[in-house]
Amino acid sequence: MLVAAHAGAVLGFSSFGQCRDDDLPAASEVYALYAHPTQWSRGLGRALMAATLDRVSRPVVLWALEANARARRFYEIAGFRTDGSVKDADLYGATLPEVRYVLH
């Protein structure tokens, strides 16, 4: 896990490790990457992604909510591409579709 903080306040974080998908056992996975909304479009997310990618082996996968256009655009700018895999995520009792992204 990486944490971005300033003056004792957490501004963002990423967590990553071994891919949890059975069909990609040798891949790494970005489990989460979040920046506080006050940090959006200021470079913090890009810096966290770059630091995360420096610490994992390729290929790298991540899952994004299908409806989260902002996050999906961010991942695509970072070089990730969808691979056609889709799954349902159970988030606090709501089932939402996720799409898988891969960076080779």
C-alpha positions as CSV (number, residue, x, y, z in Angstrom):
1,M,0.0,0.0,0.0
2,L,1.1,3.5,-0.7
3,V,-0.3,6.6,1.0
4,A,0.0,10.2,-0.1
5,A,-0.3,12.6,2.9
6,H,0.3,16.2,3.7
7,A,0.4,17.9,7.1
8,G,-1.0,14.7,8.6
9,A,-4.0,14.4,6.2
10,V,-4.3,11.5,3.9
11,L,-4.9,12.8,0.3
12,G,-4.9,9.5,-1.5
13,F,-3.7,5.9,-1.5
14,S,-3.2,2.8,-3.6
15,S,-3.2,-0.9,-2.7
16,F,-1.8,-3.6,-4.9
17,G,-0.5,-7.2,-5.0
18,Q,-0.9,-10.5,-6.6
19,C,-3.8,-10.8,-9.1
20,R,-6.9,-12.5,-7.6
21,D,-8.2,-13.6,-11.0
22,D,-7.7,-17.3,-11.7
23,D,-7.1,-16.8,-15.4
24,L,-4.1,-14.4,-14.8
25,P,-2.1,-16.1,-11.9
26,A,1.2,-14.4,-12.9
27,A,-0.2,-10.9,-13.1
28,S,-0.2,-8.1,-10.5
29,E,-3.4,-6.2,-9.5
30,V,-4.1,-2.7,-8.4
31,Y,-6.8,-3.4,-5.8
32,A,-7.6,0.3,-5.2
33,L,-6.4,3.8,-6.1
34,Y,-8.2,6.7,-4.6
35,A,-7.5,10.5,-4.4
36,H,-9.5,12.9,-2.3
37,P,-11.8,14.9,-4.6
38,T,-9.8,18.1,-3.7
39,Q,-6.8,16.5,-5.4
40,W,-8.5,15.5,-8.6
41,S,-6.9,16.8,-11.8
42,R,-3.8,18.0,-9.7
43,G,-1.5,15.1,-10.5
44,L,-1.8,13.1,-7.3
45,G,-3.6,10.2,-8.9
46,R,-1.0,10.1,-11.7
47,A,1.8,10.1,-9.2
48,L,0.2,7.3,-7.1
49,M,-0.3,5.2,-10.3
50,A,3.3,5.8,-11.4
51,A,4.6,4.8,-8.0
52,T,2.4,1.8,-7.9
53,L,3.4,0.6,-11.3
54,D,7.1,0.9,-10.3
55,R,6.4,-1.6,-7.5
56,V,4.5,-4.4,-9.4
57,S,5.3,-6.7,-12.3
58,R,3.5,-6.8,-15.6
59,P,0.9,-7.5,-16.7
60,V,-1.1,-5.5,-14.2
61,V,-4.9,-5.7,-14.0
62,L,-7.5,-3.6,-12.2
63,W,-11.3,-3.6,-12.1
64,A,-13.4,-0.5,-12.5
65,L,-17.1,0.1,-12.1
66,E,-18.6,0.1,-15.6
67,A,-20.4,3.4,-14.9
68,N,-17.4,5.2,-13.5
69,A,-16.5,7.1,-16.6
70,R,-14.0,9.4,-14.8
71,A,-12.0,6.5,-13.4
72,R,-12.1,4.6,-16.6
73,R,-10.8,7.6,-18.5
74,F,-8.0,7.9,-15.9
75,Y,-6.9,4.2,-16.4
76,E,-7.1,4.5,-20.2
77,I,-4.8,7.6,-20.1
78,A,-2.4,5.5,-17.9
79,G,-2.3,2.9,-20.7
80,F,-4.7,0.3,-19.4
81,R,-7.1,-1.3,-21.9
82,T,-10.2,-3.4,-21.3
83,D,-9.9,-7.1,-22.1
84,G,-13.5,-8.0,-22.3
85,S,-13.9,-9.5,-18.8
86,V,-16.9,-8.3,-16.8
87,K,-18.1,-9.3,-13.3
88,D,-20.6,-8.1,-10.8
89,A,-19.4,-6.4,-7.7
90,D,-21.4,-6.5,-4.5
91,L,-21.1,-3.0,-2.9
92,Y,-23.0,-2.5,0.2
93,G,-25.9,-4.6,-1.0
94,A,-26.0,-3.2,-4.5
95,T,-24.8,-5.3,-7.4
96,L,-22.8,-3.2,-10.0
97,P,-21.0,-4.4,-13.1
98,E,-17.2,-4.0,-13.3
99,V,-14.9,-4.2,-16.3
100,R,-11.3,-5.5,-16.2
101,Y,-8.4,-3.4,-17.5
102,V,-4.9,-4.8,-18.3
103,L,-1.6,-3.1,-18.8
104,H,1.1,-5.2,-20.4
